[in-house]
Amino acid sequence: MTDTDTPTDRTDDEQRRIVRERYADIATDSGGCCDPEPDDSDGCCDGTDGTAGDADATARELGYADDEVDAVAGDANLGLGCGNPQAIADLDPGEAVLDLGSGAGFDCFLAADAVGPEGRVVGVDMTPDMVEKARENAGANDAANVEFRLGEIEHLPVPDASVDVVISNCVVNLSPDKPQVFREAFRALRPGGRLAIADVVQTAPFPPDVTRDPDSLSACVAGAATVDALERMLAEAGFEAVDIAPKDDSERFIREWADDYDPSDYLVSAIIEARKPE
């Protein structure tokens, strides 16, 4: 067994189904995962210090600035994620951006503002209800330079060498084939393009009951890989200048992701950066 294996008999298709069903439920719930009385919503945004039920407060806790939270109209902010990829992407006007697991579009709309009308943003999500919600939010945000496509992040519906930056927020851990995700990101990037994502990394072995629990998987816990494993995957995909920086202060929100155990005993949020060679 490697440091990315889990002791389950779950197939890749079953894992994708579990994740898709959870996020379809979030997309079709008007309160999102931050509804004041969520239905089995542990692991997405319970918040701390009185922020439960407040997606804006959750976003601020994850590292979004007030002006970023206020800039996006509609219900694009579902309070999901484990960091702020915008803070590390360093986007320039005119760039093309690809968001892996774009959800209701929050990060896409922030990226669209950063790259301006001469740039473009493509969001990819495998959940039809999320794509539909994101497209509705595009209208609310007058985001003519944003497009949302239905697809799996292991099989991105974009041409080779078509984007400058790949971003993602706490989604790669949900994939049953992370090496393929990074190979696809590498393929989509232009030479010299960069990867800038926020995700969770495993810091200690999960107990068997956590790895076997479908809710732990879809709540961004059981699918996390170690830093060493992620570094190896990125290097094997062809990336250089790989840098994975854990954020110790993420314990304060990760511990709220489950009721019957403390996920921060096994996880930490991290900033993951890499570059495609020129």
Secondary structure as UniProt FT lines:
FT   TURN            3..4
FT   HELIX           12..28
FT   TURN            30..31
FT   HELIX           32..34
FT   TURN            42..44
FT   TURN            49..50
FT   TURN            52..53
FT   HELIX           55..62
FT   HELIX           66..71
FT   TURN            74..75
FT   HELIX           86..89
FT   TURN            93..94
FT   STRAND          96..100
FT   TURN            103..104
FT   HELIX           106..115
FT   TURN            117..118
FT   STRAND          120..125
FT   HELIX           128..140
FT   TURN            141..142
FT   TURN            144..145
FT   STRAND          146..150
FT   TURN            153..154
FT   TURN            160..161
FT   STRAND          163..169
FT   HELIX           172..174
FT   HELIX           178..188
FT   STRAND          189..202
FT   HELIX           208..211
FT   HELIX           214..218
FT   TURN            219..220
FT   TURN            222..223
FT   STRAND          225..226
FT   HELIX           227..237
FT   STRAND          240..247
FT   HELIX           248..250
FT   HELIX           251..254
FT   HELIX           255..257
FT   HELIX           263..265
FT   STRAND          267..275
//
